[in-house]
Amino acid sequence: MNLVLFGVLGYIAVQLAIGWWVSRRIRTEDDYLLAGRRMGLMLATGTIFATWFGAETCVGAAGEVFDGGISLTSAEPFGYGLCLMLMGLVFARPLWKRKLVTLADLFRERFSGGVERLAAVLMIPTSVLWAAAQVRAFGQVLASASTLEVEYAIVLAAGIAVIYTAFGGLLADAITDLIQGGALTIGLLVLLVAVVAALGGPSGAIEAIDRSRIHLAAESGVPWLATVEAWAIPILGSVVAQELVARISASRSPQVAQRASICGGAIYLAVGLIPVFLGLLAPGILGPLEHGEQALPLLAQKHLSPILYLVFAGGLVSAILSTVDSTLLVASSLLSHNVIQPLRPRMDERTKVRVARLGVVGFGFLALLLALGADGVFALVEQASAFGSAGVIVTVVFGLFTPLGGRSSAYAALLCGAAVYVLSAPAGCPYPYLASLAAALAAYLGSALIAPLLYPQFVRQAPPA
């Protein structure tokens, strides 16, 4: 397998070269963070699909199904696919028309600079946690393809991811995403065909599935609120994630932004069913595993020739790189554009790009520490989607579509949503995200209706459309 490892590293080197070549076109902050706002439908669709279709869909979802089967509380890949479609149907056009650099810009325009900085601070951990999930999955792939211990493989993966991200901005990411998304789809299809053929064809594969691993929530005694919680996290927790908003803003027209998000979601759903199906088959093929997250790579090792395994592993690494690139870039953009630049308003474009690249390195190191200490890929992704996002989605909906509420309402929703989630999750609350969502909604409405009466001088209404 060392030969395969060298092949994967060679594949990574090619991706690095492409990213470096494209990155030479970067001159301004818009070039680095938003690809010059000129992405067409094919490029925008490809980067939306490849960015979302990362470790949690392949390694994480297959591992979760391997360990515990599938039920109505298993929202992957349906939750994130619906999330992308919801963005296209509801949010894409109005967000594009705002000409935002980051989502936090909306909070500044609609509410105040202080709300902008608070929103940025709350959104940064989401991207870093998501990056950590990709780094951990990257390490699992490298470990399964070599004799490296998982921990050492994760460290190596983090180093590669940081270098890859720091080279180029969103344009480099988007162009390589087209290659990466295609490579991953081909790799998964090759693995699916090989596994199904080894089991005697489609009928044999279906017969090989343990029916006890497929159950409905009612049959397993799971409360209906648990199902709502499981689906709310990927859909509401990610629909206005900065990774997605950046691609909406980078599209060359509102029509492209809308269609790309809907098409990306449809492709995500179709391709995302492959690792779920393989995760159901894996226990009968591989037997028990110490790390369920290695099920997909180990299936590939067992059923593919070295050359075909290289195609699969290269595609998987591509998906992870495309996602970690975006998440580290987003965390850095929120820090540099919405926190540091307001304090240093006279920075020139070269300095802005340099600060953003330094942020990538710093957040990459933090993602490494989180990846080493995490229980698993899927746990990291759930935390990423849930932390702070309740207040963000509530404030975005009211701020984008209504004149109701001012900066006090935004502060209340953001702070209450984050506080309730941080306090309720460790305390054992069964539905921490729903609790934080309810708290954020109540805080926004309460402040919007009461604050104008008590403190009219602090309430800033929405500007005319």
DAFEN-V152780 format. One record per pair of residues at least 24 apart in sequence whose ideal C-beta (glycine too) atoms are under 7 Angstrom apart, sorted by the first residue. I is the first residue (numbers start at 0). GAP is how many residues later the second one is. Records with the same first field share a line. If there is no record, write none. Layout:
I = GAP / GAP
//
This chain:
0 = 144 / 145
1 = 144
2 = 303
3 = 141 / 302 / 305 / 306 / 309
4 = 137 / 140 / 141
6 = 303
7 = 137 / 302 / 305 / 306 / 309
10 = 303 / 306
11 = 148 / 305
14 = 149 / 161 / 303 / 306
15 = 147 / 148 / 151
17 = 157 / 158
18 = 145 / 148 / 149 / 153 / 157
19 = 147 / 148
21 = 146 / 149 / 150 / 153
22 = 144 / 145 / 146 / 149
24 = 146
25 = 143 / 327
26 = 322
27 = 321
28 = 320 / 323 / 324
30 = 138 / 140
31 = 137 / 321 / 324
32 = 68 / 136 / 137 / 213 / 300 / 323
33 = 67 / 136 / 212 / 215 / 216
34 = 135 / 136 / 139 / 215
35 = 135
36 = 212 / 213 / 215
37 = 214
38 = 135 / 211 / 212 / 213
39 = 212 / 216
40 = 215 / 218 / 219
42 = 131 / 135
43 = 203 / 207 / 212 / 213 / 216
44 = 215 / 218 / 219
45 = 131 / 132 / 135
46 = 126 / 127 / 130 / 200
47 = 36 / 196 / 199 / 212 / 213 / 216
48 = 132 / 215 / 218 / 219
49 = 127 / 130 / 131 / 269 / 272
50 = 126 / 192 / 271 / 272 / 275
51 = 28 / 32 / 216
52 = 128 / 131 / 215 / 218 / 219 / 266
53 = 80 / 265 / 266 / 269
54 = 78 / 79 / 82 / 265 / 268 / 322
55 = 77 / 321 / 322 / 325
56 = 215 / 218
57 = 217 / 238 / 258 / 261
58 = 78 / 81 / 234 / 237 / 318
59 = 73 / 77 / 233 / 317 / 318 / 321
60 = 214 / 215 / 218
61 = 213 / 216 / 217 / 233 / 234
62 = 229 / 230 / 232 / 313 / 314 / 315
63 = 314
64 = 211 / 214 / 215
65 = 213 / 216 / 217 / 226 / 229
66 = 225
68 = 144 / 145 / 146
69 = 143 / 144 / 206 / 210
70 = 144 / 145 / 146 / 149 / 151
71 = 144 / 145 / 155
72 = 144 / 149 / 153 / 154 / 157
74 = 155 / 156 / 159
75 = 158
76 = 191 / 192 / 195 / 196 / 199
77 = 191
78 = 152 / 155 / 156
79 = 154 / 158 / 188
80 = 184 / 187 / 188 / 191
81 = 153 / 183
82 = 151 / 152 / 155 / 156
83 = 177 / 180 / 181 / 184
84 = 177 / 180
85 = 149 / 153
86 = 152 / 157 / 174
87 = 170 / 173 / 174 / 177
88 = 173
90 = 148 / 149
91 = 156 / 162 / 165 / 166 / 169
92 = 161 / 164 / 165
93 = 306
94 = 150 / 153 / 154
95 = 152 / 153 / 155 / 158 / 161
96 = 157
99 = 145 / 149
100 = 236
101 = 140 / 231 / 232 / 235 / 236
102 = 137 / 139 / 142
103 = 230 / 234
105 = 290 / 293 / 294
106 = 288 / 303
109 = 289 / 352
110 = 288 / 295 / 296 / 299 / 349
111 = 295 / 348
112 = 229
114 = 292 / 295 / 296
115 = 222
116 = 221 / 222
117 = 293 / 296
118 = 273 / 295
119 = 214 / 218 / 219
121 = 266 / 269 / 270 / 292 / 296
122 = 119 / 211 / 265 / 269
123 = 207 / 210 / 211
124 = 262 / 263
125 = 115 / 258 / 261 / 262 / 263
126 = 115 / 116 / 200 / 203 / 204
127 = 203 / 235 / 238 / 239 / 242
128 = 241 / 251 / 254 / 255 / 258
129 = 197 / 251 / 254
130 = 193 / 196 / 197 / 232 / 236
131 = 235 / 238 / 239 / 242 / 248
132 = 244 / 247 / 248 / 251
133 = 186 / 189 / 190 / 193
134 = 26 / 189 / 232 / 233 / 236
135 = 235 / 238 / 241 / 244
136 = 156 / 183 / 240
137 = 179 / 182
138 = 232
139 = 151 / 153 / 154 / 157
140 = 156 / 172 / 175 / 176
143 = 150 / 153 / 154 / 157
144 = 152 / 168
150 = 221
153 = 217 / 218
154 = 213
157 = 206 / 209 / 210 / 213
160 = 160 / 163 / 203
161 = 198 / 199 / 202
163 = 157 / 161
164 = 159 / 160 / 163 / 164 / 195 / 199
165 = 191 / 194 / 195
168 = 160
169 = 76 / 80 / 159
172 = 149 / 152 / 153 / 156
175 = 146
176 = 145
178 = 139
179 = 138 / 139 / 141 / 142
182 = 131 / 132 / 135
183 = 131 / 132 / 134 / 135
184 = 86
185 = 125 / 129
186 = 124 / 125 / 127 / 128 / 129
187 = 83 / 86 / 87 / 127
189 = 114 / 118 / 121 / 122
190 = 87 / 108 / 109 / 112 / 113 / 121
191 = 82 / 86
193 = 109 / 110
194 = 83 / 86 / 104 / 108
197 = 105
204 = 76
207 = 73 / 76
208 = 71 / 72
209 = 73 / 74
212 = 67
224 = 206 / 209
225 = 204
227 = 206
228 = 202 / 204 / 205
231 = 201 / 202 / 205
232 = 149 / 152 / 153 / 200
233 = 151
235 = 157 / 201
236 = 148 / 149 / 152 / 196
237 = 147
238 = 154
239 = 152 / 153 / 156
241 = 88 / 92
242 = 83 / 84 / 87
245 = 84
292 = 83 / 84
327 = 32 / 35 / 36
328 = 31
330 = 28 / 32
331 = 24 / 27 / 28 / 31
334 = 24
385 = 35 / 47
386 = 34
387 = 29 / 30
389 = 27 / 31 / 43 / 46 / 47 / 50
390 = 25 / 26 / 27 / 49
393 = 46 / 47 / 50
394 = 49
397 = 46
398 = 63
402 = 58 / 59
403 = 44
404 = 39 / 42 / 43
405 = 45 / 53 / 54 / 55
406 = 51 / 53
407 = 39 / 43 / 47 / 50 / 51
408 = 35 / 38 / 39 / 42
411 = 31 / 32 / 35
412 = 27 / 30 / 31
415 = 24 / 27
//
